[in-house]
Amino acid sequence: MRPFSYGKPGSEQDALDCARSGDAMFIAGGTTIIDLMKLNVLVPSALVDINGLPLNKIEDQPDGSMRVGALARNSDLAHDPRIASRYPALSQAILSGASAQLRNMATTGGNLMQRTRCYYFRDPTCPCNKRHPGSGCSAIDGYHRIHAVLGGSDTCIATHPSDMAVALVALDAEVHITGSGGERRVPITEFHLLPGNTPEKETVVAPGELITHVTLPRRPFASRSVYVKLRDRASYEFALASAATALELEGETIRAARVALGGVATKPWRAVEAEEILTGAAVSEATFRRVAETALQGAVPRRHNAYKIELAKRAVMRALREAVEMSPEGSS
């Protein structure tokens, strides 16, 4: 690990001032950044500790939405009874990730900003366009069992690791960011970037900008939402494929729907065309099968990860079935 400076500001403005250096980084729970610094994958000249900022609240808003502070711990968010009832997929997604100890430290903002688990990204001896643009992608011709079948490019096929972010996509969340240019709000579907020719740019957060909170809007489908995660072992493991679904039902008719995928794409993946099939359709296995097929259209399998396509389809169908079986309040 290389030398770095450390600061602990007392206000958002102080934090922004401390992070003016292009390679300074904000740190909260540190559950990802410290690991990467130990591996010399990240080498910031300065760490700005934001744990002292008042950004950890989970609050109801007058319009029925909820405001989740960027420093709200994953465990607090998952176990909040309002979240578990109104946005069950979010609670389920968080509890399916990492371990209880890590969830006690990890934050909402940090989860959104976490880096890929690609082995080549985490090995400084291997070429990786995320670490060194233009050096090449070792995964494309290497061992890519955990890598993406959706959203990849010739420069990168690394999967995004977050469970929480997949659920946020299915819940129409918005991310609030502040910086020297003022405040802005970004739909979660636009927050993470596809690799394209610039895989080193993973989010819309610019250097020196700070995530302050996430808004969870009140949607009719939110309380009937489910997160399904398929992985190699039952705990402390990243998704090979996952699905978050949310349904608004009127009898046996689906009035509105959201479908999001994880573990199979280079960013949390919203399947818009699949949602269009669900909207106005009757609940049926045939419909769900068609939705699953549509959600994986355009997937590009490789030698070691082709199995993910069928796995993701099954995750989608299971999540849809479980969403139908739920009570409107979010409990099965």
SEZABA-935439 format. One record per residue (C-alpha): x, y, z; residue number from 1. Coordinates in steps of 0.5 Angstrom, whole numbers, plus 500, padded with zeros to 3 digits. Example, Ala and Ser with C-alpha at 12.3 -4.5 7.8 and 13.67 -1.06 7.14 Angstrom:
<<525 491 516> 1>
<<527 498 514> 2>
***
This chain:
<<500 500 500> 1>
<<503 507 498> 2>
<<503 513 503> 3>
<<497 517 503> 4>
<<494 523 507> 5>
<<488 523 511> 6>
<<482 528 513> 7>
<<476 528 517> 8>
<<471 534 515> 9>
<<466 536 519> 10>
<<461 538 513> 11>
<<459 537 506> 12>
<<463 543 504> 13>
<<469 541 507> 14>
<<469 534 505> 15>
<<468 537 497> 16>
<<474 542 499> 17>
<<478 536 501> 18>
<<477 532 495> 19>
<<479 537 490> 20>
<<485 533 488> 21>
<<483 529 482> 22>
<<486 522 486> 23>
<<483 523 493> 24>
<<477 519 495> 25>
<<472 519 500> 26>
<<471 513 505> 27>
<<466 511 509> 28>
<<465 503 511> 29>
<<472 502 507> 30>
<<469 495 505> 31>
<<472 495 498> 32>
<<477 501 498> 33>
<<481 498 503> 34>
<<482 492 500> 35>
<<483 495 493> 36>
<<489 499 496> 37>
<<492 493 499> 38>
<<492 490 492> 39>
<<495 497 489> 40>
<<489 497 485> 41>
<<487 503 488> 42>
<<493 508 490> 43>
<<489 515 492> 44>
<<494 520 495> 45>
<<488 522 500> 46>
<<483 519 503> 47>
<<477 523 506> 48>
<<473 520 511> 49>
<<466 522 511> 50>
<<463 518 517> 51>
<<462 524 521> 52>
<<457 527 516> 53>
<<450 527 518> 54>
<<448 523 512> 55>
<<446 516 515> 56>
<<438 517 516> 57>
<<433 513 513> 58>
<<427 518 513> 59>
<<419 518 510> 60>
<<418 524 506> 61>
<<412 528 505> 62>
<<410 525 498> 63>
<<410 518 500> 64>
<<417 517 498> 65>
<<423 515 503> 66>
<<430 518 503> 67>
<<436 514 504> 68>
<<442 517 507> 69>
<<449 515 503> 70>
<<452 513 510> 71>
<<446 509 512> 72>
<<449 502 513> 73>
<<447 496 509> 74>
<<444 493 516> 75>
<<440 498 518> 76>
<<437 499 511> 77>
<<435 492 510> 78>
<<432 491 517> 79>
<<428 498 517> 80>
<<421 495 518> 81>
<<419 501 513> 82>
<<424 498 508> 83>
<<422 491 509> 84>
<<414 492 508> 85>
<<414 498 502> 86>
<<421 496 498> 87>
<<422 488 500> 88>
<<426 487 494> 89>
<<431 492 497> 90>
<<431 489 504> 91>
<<432 482 501> 92>
<<438 484 496> 93>
<<442 487 501> 94>
<<441 481 506> 95>
<<443 476 500> 96>
<<450 480 500> 97>
<<456 479 504> 98>
<<456 478 511> 99>
<<453 481 517> 100>
<<459 484 519> 101>
<<460 487 512> 102>
<<453 489 512> 103>
<<454 493 519> 104>
<<460 497 516> 105>
<<458 498 508> 106>
<<454 504 506> 107>
<<449 506 501> 108>
<<453 510 497> 109>
<<459 505 498> 110>
<<455 500 495> 111>
<<453 504 489> 112>
<<460 506 488> 113>
<<463 499 489> 114>
<<468 496 484> 115>
<<468 489 480> 116>
<<470 483 483> 117>
<<473 481 476> 118>
<<480 477 478> 119>
<<484 481 473> 120>
<<482 488 475> 121>
<<484 486 482> 122>
<<491 483 480> 123>
<<496 489 478> 124>
<<500 484 474> 125>
<<494 483 469> 126>
<<492 488 463> 127>
<<486 491 465> 128>
<<483 497 461> 129>
<<479 499 468> 130>
<<486 500 471> 131>
<<490 502 465> 132>
<<486 504 459> 133>
<<488 501 453> 134>
<<492 496 456> 135>
<<487 490 454> 136>
<<482 486 457> 137>
<<485 479 460> 138>
<<478 476 461> 139>
<<476 476 454> 140>
<<481 471 452> 141>
<<482 468 459> 142>
<<477 465 464> 143>
<<471 469 464> 144>
<<466 464 468> 145>
<<463 470 473> 146>
<<463 475 467> 147>
<<458 479 463> 148>
<<454 476 458> 149>
<<450 483 457> 150>
<<453 490 456> 151>
<<460 488 455> 152>
<<464 491 449> 153>
<<471 489 446> 154>
<<474 493 452> 155>
<<471 490 458> 156>
<<466 484 460> 157>
<<467 485 468> 158>
<<460 484 472> 159>
<<458 489 476> 160>
<<457 486 483> 161>
<<452 490 487> 162>
<<446 486 489> 163>
<<443 493 492> 164>
<<443 496 486> 165>
<<439 491 482> 166>
<<433 492 487> 167>
<<434 500 486> 168>
<<433 499 479> 169>
<<427 495 480> 170>
<<424 500 485> 171>
<<426 507 480> 172>
<<430 510 485> 173>
<<434 516 484> 174>
<<441 518 486> 175>
<<443 525 489> 176>
<<450 528 488> 177>
<<453 534 490> 178>
<<459 538 488> 179>
<<462 544 486> 180>
<<457 545 480> 181>
<<451 544 485> 182>
<<446 538 486> 183>
<<443 534 481> 184>
<<439 528 482> 185>
<<440 522 477> 186>
<<436 516 475> 187>
<<439 509 478> 188>
<<438 507 471> 189>
<<443 512 468> 190>
<<448 512 474> 191>
<<452 506 472> 192>
<<455 507 465> 193>
<<456 501 460> 194>
<<464 500 459> 195>
<<464 502 451> 196>
<<471 505 450> 197>
<<472 508 457> 198>
<<471 502 462> 199>
<<475 506 467> 200>
<<469 510 467> 201>
<<464 506 471> 202>
<<459 512 474> 203>
<<457 519 473> 204>
<<460 521 479> 205>
<<465 526 477> 206>
<<472 527 481> 207>
<<470 531 487> 208>
<<463 529 487> 209>
<<459 526 493> 210>
<<453 522 493> 211>
<<449 525 499> 212>
<<442 520 499> 213>
<<438 516 495> 214>
<<430 517 494> 215>
<<426 511 494> 216>
<<419 513 490> 217>
<<412 511 492> 218>
<<410 506 487> 219>
<<404 502 486> 220>
<<409 496 485> 221>
<<414 497 490> 222>
<<411 493 496> 223>
<<410 487 491> 224>
<<417 486 489> 225>
<<422 480 490> 226>
<<430 479 489> 227>
<<432 472 487> 228>
<<440 471 487> 229>
<<443 465 485> 230>
<<450 463 487> 231>
<<455 458 488> 232>
<<454 457 495> 233>
<<449 460 500> 234>
<<452 466 503> 235>
<<458 471 503> 236>
<<458 470 495> 237>
<<457 474 489> 238>
<<451 473 484> 239>
<<452 468 478> 240>
<<445 471 476> 241>
<<440 475 480> 242>
<<433 478 478> 243>
<<429 483 482> 244>
<<422 484 480> 245>
<<416 488 482> 246>
<<409 488 480> 247>
<<402 492 480> 248>
<<397 487 480> 249>
<<389 488 479> 250>
<<386 481 480> 251>
<<390 476 475> 252>
<<392 482 470> 253>
<<399 486 471> 254>
<<398 493 471> 255>
<<405 495 471> 256>
<<412 491 472> 257>
<<419 492 473> 258>
<<425 487 471> 259>
<<432 488 473> 260>
<<438 483 472> 261>
<<444 482 476> 262>
<<451 478 476> 263>
<<450 478 468> 264>
<<451 485 466> 265>
<<457 490 466> 266>
<<452 494 470> 267>
<<445 493 474> 268>
<<441 491 468> 269>
<<434 494 467> 270>
<<430 489 462> 271>
<<425 494 459> 272>
<<422 490 453> 273>
<<421 485 458> 274>
<<417 489 462> 275>
<<413 491 456> 276>
<<411 484 455> 277>
<<408 484 462> 278>
<<404 490 462> 279>
<<397 489 461> 280>
<<398 481 461> 281>
<<395 476 465> 282>
<<399 472 470> 283>
<<401 466 467> 284>
<<407 461 466> 285>
<<407 462 458> 286>
<<408 470 459> 287>
<<413 469 465> 288>
<<417 464 460> 289>
<<417 470 454> 290>
<<419 475 459> 291>
<<425 471 461> 292>
<<427 470 454> 293>
<<426 477 452> 294>
<<430 479 458> 295>
<<436 475 456> 296>
<<436 477 448> 297>
<<442 480 446> 298>
<<446 476 451> 299>
<<453 475 448> 300>
<<456 468 451> 301>
<<463 466 451> 302>
<<466 459 453> 303>
<<466 459 460> 304>
<<460 463 462> 305>
<<454 461 457> 306>
<<451 458 463> 307>
<<449 464 465> 308>
<<444 465 460> 309>
<<439 460 462> 310>
<<441 461 470> 311>
<<438 468 469> 312>
<<432 466 465> 313>
<<430 462 471> 314>
<<432 467 476> 315>
<<427 472 472> 316>
<<421 467 472> 317>
<<422 465 480> 318>
<<422 472 482> 319>
<<416 473 478> 320>
<<412 467 481> 321>
<<414 470 488> 322>
<<412 477 487> 323>
<<405 474 484> 324>
<<405 470 491> 325>
<<406 476 495> 326>
<<401 480 499> 327>
<<401 487 497> 328>
<<404 489 504> 329>
<<410 486 502> 330>
<<410 479 506> 331>
<<409 472 503> 332>
***
